[in-house]
Amino acid sequence: MSTTPVWVHEPEAAKLLVISHGTLRSMRRDGRLTPGDHFIFATGTAGGPVVYNIPAIRESLAKRTVEMVAIEAKRRAASMQEKQDSIETFSDAPRERAEP
């Protein structure tokens, strides 16, 4: 059983997630963390202290990681196929020579 509290203040959240405070704030601002699920204002007012749901954030990051790895694998496979398709090959079949 996990000993990590569900809702923790920003400094502890950054430490538990092994990211900087700035990264955590950026994730909140750019929509990677959703209000109510990943974070809440502890006092219920905007601008108040923010607490974070560590298990929900970890789950979200794990899901995003799986999706990004799949996308990258697909991109690499397409790139490899494009390279393979661009290789010029020659047949080993005997060629007919034109009569002089």
C-alpha positions in Angstrom: 0.0 0.0 0.0 1.3 3.5 -0.9 2.3 5.9 1.9 2.0 8.9 -0.4 -0.8 11.2 0.6 -3.3 11.8 -2.1 -3.3 15.6 -2.0 0.0 17.4 -1.4 1.2 21.0 -1.6 3.4 22.1 -4.6 6.9 21.6 -3.0 6.1 18.1 -2.0 4.4 17.3 -5.3 7.4 18.5 -7.2 9.7 16.4 -5.0 7.5 13.2 -5.3 7.2 13.6 -9.1 10.9 14.4 -9.5 10.2 17.6 -11.5 10.8 21.2 -10.8 8.2 23.6 -9.3 8.2 25.5 -12.6 7.5 22.3 -14.6 4.6 21.5 -12.3 3.2 25.0 -12.8 3.7 24.8 -16.6 1.8 21.5 -16.7 -1.1 23.1 -14.8 -1.1 26.2 -17.0 -0.9 24.4 -20.4 -3.7 22.0 -19.6 -1.7 18.8 -19.0 -3.1 18.8 -15.5 -6.9 19.2 -15.1 -8.5 21.1 -12.3 -10.4 18.9 -9.9 -8.7 15.7 -11.1 -5.0 16.7 -10.8 -5.0 19.8 -8.7 -7.3 22.0 -6.6 -7.0 25.4 -4.9 -6.7 24.4 -1.2 -8.8 27.4 -0.1 -11.2 27.2 -2.9 -10.2 30.6 -4.3 -8.1 31.2 -7.4 -4.6 32.4 -6.5 -4.7 30.4 -3.2 -2.4 27.6 -2.4 -2.6 24.7 -4.9 -2.5 21.0 -3.8 -1.9 18.1 -6.2 -3.3 14.6 -6.5 -0.1 12.6 -7.0 -1.6 9.2 -7.9 -3.8 10.9 -10.6 -0.9 12.8 -12.0 1.3 9.7 -12.1 -1.5 7.7 -13.9 -1.9 10.5 -16.4 1.8 10.8 -17.1 2.1 7.0 -17.5 -0.8 7.0 -20.1 0.8 10.0 -22.0 4.1 8.1 -22.0 2.6 5.0 -23.5 0.8 7.1 -26.2 4.0 9.1 -27.0 6.1 5.9 -27.3 3.6 4.3 -29.6 3.5 7.5 -31.8 7.3 7.5 -31.9 7.5 3.8 -32.8 5.0 4.4 -35.6 7.0 7.4 -36.9 10.2 5.4 -36.8 8.7 2.5 -38.7 7.3 4.9 -41.3 10.7 6.5 -41.7 12.4 3.1 -42.0 9.9 2.0 -44.6 10.5 5.2 -46.5 14.2 4.6 -46.5 13.7 1.0 -47.6 11.4 2.1 -50.4 14.0 4.6 -51.6 16.7 2.0 -52.0 17.3 1.2 -55.7 17.7 -2.5 -56.3 18.8 -4.4 -59.3 17.7 -7.8 -60.5 20.1 -10.7 -60.6 18.2 -12.1 -63.6 20.4 -12.4 -66.7 20.1 -9.5 -69.0 19.5 -9.9 -72.6 22.2 -8.3 -74.6 21.4 -6.3 -77.6 22.9 -7.8 -80.9 25.4 -5.5 -82.5 
